[in-house]
Amino acid sequence: MQNYPKSRQSNLVVQDFENEVLIYDLSSNKAFCLNETSALVWQYSDGTKSVSEIAELLSRKLKILVSEEVVWLALDQLKKDGLLEDEGFEIDFNGLTRRQVIRK
């Protein structure tokens, strides 16, 4: 099964800065500051791109090799923060724990 993450767009106020994005969630009254990598993952998550496609786009944009694990970690945090549409999207660390993925 192919996962196509989709960032949530409703009830959010988004402010772009040079290397980060500030998102204020009007539903929960919480603010989130995304670093450049997480902000790009959130922006590229439009429901049409796979995790591997997002990793490839990140690699091109940041001019460094970005692994799928980095994308999965960002998506995991975005999902926990309620910044992804919950349309059956499942976080998949390929049998590894979050801690093991971070170490890797």
N, C-alpha and C positions, 0 to 999 in steps of 0.2 A: 504494500500500500504506500502510495506517495503522499507525503505531507505537504500541504500548501498553507503556511501560516498567513493569517490576515490580521493586520493591526486594527485596533479599535479606533474609530474616528469620531463617534458621537459623544456629546457631553464632555469634550476635552478642549482646553485652551492650550495651544502649542506656541512656544516662543523659541525660535532658532537663534543660537549664538554661534560664535566661531567654531568651537570644537565640541559643543554639547547642545542638547535640546532640553528645555524645561517644559514639562507637561503638567497641567493642573487638571485633575479629574473633578468635574463639577458634581458628579454623582456621589462620590465618597469624600469630597473636600480634602483630597490629598494631592500633594505635589511630588513630582518625580523629576530628578535631574539625570538625564541619560548621557553617558560619555559618548564620544564620537562613534565607537564601534556599535554600542547598543542602539544609538539613535539611527544609524544606517540600517541595522537589522530591522528596526521598527518601521523605517521608511520603505525598505524594500519588501516588507511583508504585505503584499497587496492581494494575496489569495491566488496569484497566478504563478508564483515562483516556488520551486522546491528549495529545501535547505541547501542542497549542493549548488544550485544556481545562485542563491544568496551569498554563499561562501565565495563563489567565483567573482561576483560583482564586488564584494568587499575587497578581495585580493587586488582587483584592478584599481579600485578607488583609492585604497590605502597604500598601494604599491609594495605590499608585503604578502606573503602566503598566509591566508587565513583558513584554518581547518574547519570542517563541519562541526567539530566539537565546540569551537568558540561560538558558532552560530546557535547551536543547541543550548549552550549555557545562557546566552543572551535571551533566547526565546523562553527558556525556563523562568528567568527572572521577570520578563515582560508578562508572562502568563500569571505568575504569582501576584504581580502588581495590578492585574486586571486590564492590561493594555493591549491584549489580543482578543479578537472575537472568539468566543467559545463555540466553535462549530465542529466539535469532535476532533479538534487538533490535539494530538498526543505528543508529549515530549518523549524522545527516544534516545537514550544514551547507550543503545546496543548492549544492554545487560550490565552496564557499569553503573556504579553509584555516582552521584553528582561529585562527591569528593574525589573519586578515582579519575573522573574526567578532568577535573581541575588540575590534579597532579600531572596527568598526561600532557 
